[in-house]
Amino acid sequence: MGNDLYNRIAVLRAERDLSRQDLADAVGINYQTVGFLERGDYNPSLTLALDLSAYFGLPVEAIFSRKPLRPLSETVYGEAVEQKKAMRGRAR
């Protein structure tokens, strides 16, 4: 298993109109660390991952993954579409 860790930090920041400095201040890290995290140049400690999870109000696995992350819209809406298809199939 490689050391690759993927994340959605940049997307989550953009959705909330946060600068790197805003996020850094909120979780008590240097703004440069946010950039390193977003680029995948730095893996967070468990404490930092949990702090980011709490700040964004999302489970850690919604922010970080060992595999490339699908876009949130695909994850949320894609699953909803699949559930509708499954329900239609059961109704027949």
C-alpha atoms as an extended CHARMM CRD file, in Angstrom:
* protein
*
        92  EXT
         1         1  MET       CA              0.0000000000        0.0000000000        0.0000000000  PROA      1               0.0000000000
         2         2  GLY       CA              1.3860000000        3.3980000000       -0.9720000000  PROA      2               0.0000000000
         3         3  ASN       CA              1.4780000000        6.5070000000        1.1310000000  PROA      3               0.0000000000
         4         4  ASP       CA             -0.8820000000        8.4420000000       -1.1080000000  PROA      4               0.0000000000
         5         5  LEU       CA             -3.6210000000       10.2690000000        0.7360000000  PROA      5               0.0000000000
         6         6  TYR       CA             -6.2170000000       12.1900000000       -1.2350000000  PROA      6               0.0000000000
         7         7  ASN       CA             -8.4120000000       14.9410000000        0.1430000000  PROA      7               0.0000000000
         8         8  ARG       CA            -11.1890000000       17.4030000000       -0.6310000000  PROA      8               0.0000000000
         9         9  ILE       CA             -9.8470000000       20.2970000000        1.4070000000  PROA      9               0.0000000000
        10        10  ALA       CA             -9.5350000000       22.7170000000       -1.5240000000  PROA      10              0.0000000000
        11        11  VAL       CA            -13.0940000000       21.9620000000       -2.6690000000  PROA      11              0.0000000000
        12        12  LEU       CA            -14.4960000000       22.3070000000        0.8420000000  PROA      12              0.0000000000
        13        13  ARG       CA            -12.6470000000       25.5800000000        1.3210000000  PROA      13              0.0000000000
        14        14  ALA       CA            -13.9300000000       26.9450000000       -1.9910000000  PROA      14              0.0000000000
        15        15  GLU       CA            -17.5190000000       25.9170000000       -1.2180000000  PROA      15              0.0000000000
        16        16  ARG       CA            -17.3200000000       27.8820000000        2.0150000000  PROA      16              0.0000000000
        17        17  ASP       CA            -15.4470000000       30.8300000000        0.4920000000  PROA      17              0.0000000000
        18        18  LEU       CA            -12.5320000000       30.3680000000        2.8930000000  PROA      18              0.0000000000
        19        19  SER       CA             -8.9630000000       31.4320000000        2.2970000000  PROA      19              0.0000000000
        20        20  ARG       CA             -6.1290000000       29.1760000000        3.3540000000  PROA      20              0.0000000000
        21        21  GLN       CA             -5.4860000000       31.6160000000        6.1790000000  PROA      21              0.0000000000
        22        22  ASP       CA             -9.1390000000       31.4140000000        7.3220000000  PROA      22              0.0000000000
        23        23  LEU       CA             -8.9800000000       27.6300000000        7.5100000000  PROA      23              0.0000000000
        24        24  ALA       CA             -5.5590000000       27.6500000000        9.1370000000  PROA      24              0.0000000000
        25        25  ASP       CA             -6.7260000000       30.0620000000       11.8240000000  PROA      25              0.0000000000
        26        26  ALA       CA             -9.8450000000       27.9690000000       12.4670000000  PROA      26              0.0000000000
        27        27  VAL       CA             -7.9040000000       24.7620000000       13.1310000000  PROA      27              0.0000000000
        28        28  GLY       CA             -4.7250000000       26.2590000000       14.5810000000  PROA      28              0.0000000000
        29        29  ILE       CA             -2.1740000000       25.5540000000       11.8560000000  PROA      29              0.0000000000
        30        30  ASN       CA             -0.0020000000       27.6190000000        9.5200000000  PROA      30              0.0000000000
        31        31  TYR       CA             -1.6460000000       28.6860000000        6.2440000000  PROA      31              0.0000000000
        32        32  GLN       CA              1.2150000000       27.0330000000        4.3380000000  PROA      32              0.0000000000
        33        33  THR       CA              0.2590000000       23.6960000000        5.8820000000  PROA      33              0.0000000000
        34        34  VAL       CA             -3.1630000000       24.0280000000        4.2630000000  PROA      34              0.0000000000
        35        35  GLY       CA             -1.4530000000       24.3660000000        0.8830000000  PROA      35              0.0000000000
        36        36  PHE       CA              0.7660000000       21.3540000000        1.5580000000  PROA      36              0.0000000000
        37        37  LEU       CA             -2.2960000000       19.3180000000        2.5410000000  PROA      37              0.0000000000
        38        38  GLU       CA             -4.2630000000       20.3660000000       -0.5460000000  PROA      38              0.0000000000
        39        39  ARG       CA             -1.3980000000       19.4190000000       -2.8650000000  PROA      39              0.0000000000
        40        40  GLY       CA             -0.8610000000       16.0980000000       -1.1180000000  PROA      40              0.0000000000
        41        41  ASP       CA              2.6370000000       17.0990000000       -0.0400000000  PROA      41              0.0000000000
        42        42  TYR       CA              1.8120000000       16.5350000000        3.6290000000  PROA      42              0.0000000000
        43        43  ASN       CA             -0.3150000000       13.9450000000        5.4200000000  PROA      43              0.0000000000
        44        44  PRO       CA             -2.1400000000       15.2910000000        8.4630000000  PROA      44              0.0000000000
        45        45  SER       CA             -1.8020000000       13.8900000000       11.9340000000  PROA      45              0.0000000000
        46        46  LEU       CA             -4.8580000000       12.1000000000       13.2530000000  PROA      46              0.0000000000
        47        47  THR       CA             -5.5380000000       15.0970000000       15.4820000000  PROA      47              0.0000000000
        48        48  LEU       CA             -5.4720000000       17.4960000000       12.5300000000  PROA      48              0.0000000000
        49        49  ALA       CA             -7.6490000000       15.1890000000       10.4170000000  PROA      49              0.0000000000
        50        50  LEU       CA            -10.2020000000       15.0650000000       13.2440000000  PROA      50              0.0000000000
        51        51  ASP       CA            -10.0240000000       18.8500000000       13.7120000000  PROA      51              0.0000000000
        52        52  LEU       CA            -10.7000000000       19.3730000000        9.9950000000  PROA      52              0.0000000000
        53        53  SER       CA            -13.5280000000       16.8600000000       10.1420000000  PROA      53              0.0000000000
        54        54  ALA       CA            -15.1250000000       18.7060000000       13.0560000000  PROA      54              0.0000000000
        55        55  TYR       CA            -14.6290000000       22.0970000000       11.4160000000  PROA      55              0.0000000000
        56        56  PHE       CA            -16.2640000000       21.0430000000        8.1420000000  PROA      56              0.0000000000
        57        57  GLY       CA            -18.9120000000       18.9580000000        9.9280000000  PROA      57              0.0000000000
        58        58  LEU       CA            -18.0790000000       15.9010000000        7.8470000000  PROA      58              0.0000000000
        59        59  PRO       CA            -16.7550000000       12.4320000000        8.6310000000  PROA      59              0.0000000000
        60        60  VAL       CA            -13.0060000000       12.0760000000        8.1530000000  PROA      60              0.0000000000
        61        61  GLU       CA            -13.5960000000        9.6360000000        5.2710000000  PROA      61              0.0000000000
        62        62  ALA       CA            -15.5820000000       12.3160000000        3.4090000000  PROA      62              0.0000000000
        63        63  ILE       CA            -12.4730000000       14.5220000000        3.4520000000  PROA      63              0.0000000000
        64        64  PHE       CA             -9.6000000000       12.0210000000        3.1990000000  PROA      64              0.0000000000
        65        65  SER       CA             -9.1680000000        8.7760000000        1.2840000000  PROA      65              0.0000000000
        66        66  ARG       CA             -6.4550000000        6.3230000000        0.2750000000  PROA      66              0.0000000000
        67        67  LYS       CA             -8.0380000000        6.2080000000       -3.2180000000  PROA      67              0.0000000000
        68        68  PRO       CA             -8.7550000000        9.1640000000       -5.5090000000  PROA      68              0.0000000000
        69        69  LEU       CA            -11.9970000000       10.7890000000       -4.4220000000  PROA      69              0.0000000000
        70        70  ARG       CA            -14.9950000000       11.0710000000       -6.7260000000  PROA      70              0.0000000000
        71        71  PRO       CA            -16.5690000000       14.5230000000       -6.9500000000  PROA      71              0.0000000000
        72        72  LEU       CA            -19.0350000000       15.1120000000       -4.1200000000  PROA      72              0.0000000000
        73        73  SER       CA            -21.8290000000       15.8010000000       -6.6100000000  PROA      73              0.0000000000
        74        74  GLU       CA            -21.2230000000       12.4150000000       -8.2260000000  PROA      74              0.0000000000
        75        75  THR       CA            -21.0710000000       10.7180000000       -4.8490000000  PROA      75              0.0000000000
        76        76  VAL       CA            -24.2550000000       12.3200000000       -3.5010000000  PROA      76              0.0000000000
        77        77  TYR       CA            -26.3420000000       12.4770000000       -6.6590000000  PROA      77              0.0000000000
        78        78  GLY       CA            -24.8980000000        9.3240000000       -8.1880000000  PROA      78              0.0000000000
        79        79  GLU       CA            -25.9390000000        7.2860000000       -5.1600000000  PROA      79              0.0000000000
        80        80  ALA       CA            -29.4020000000        8.8770000000       -5.2090000000  PROA      80              0.0000000000
        81        81  VAL       CA            -29.8250000000        7.9400000000       -8.8710000000  PROA      81              0.0000000000
        82        82  GLU       CA            -28.6860000000        4.3670000000       -8.1850000000  PROA      82              0.0000000000
        83        83  GLN       CA            -31.1320000000        4.0730000000       -5.2830000000  PROA      83              0.0000000000
        84        84  LYS       CA            -34.0090000000        5.2540000000       -7.4950000000  PROA      84              0.0000000000
        85        85  LYS       CA            -33.0550000000        2.7040000000      -10.1560000000  PROA      85              0.0000000000
        86        86  ALA       CA            -32.9770000000       -0.0520000000       -7.5320000000  PROA      86              0.0000000000
        87        87  MET       CA            -36.3950000000        0.9730000000       -6.1840000000  PROA      87              0.0000000000
        88        88  ARG       CA            -37.8800000000        0.9470000000       -9.6790000000  PROA      88              0.0000000000
        89        89  GLY       CA            -36.4370000000       -2.5090000000      -10.2630000000  PROA      89              0.0000000000
        90        90  ARG       CA            -38.0570000000       -3.8470000000       -7.0880000000  PROA      90              0.0000000000
        91        91  ALA       CA            -41.4320000000       -2.3400000000       -7.9860000000  PROA      91              0.0000000000
        92        92  ARG       CA            -41.6430000000       -4.3890000000      -11.1940000000  PROA      92              0.0000000000
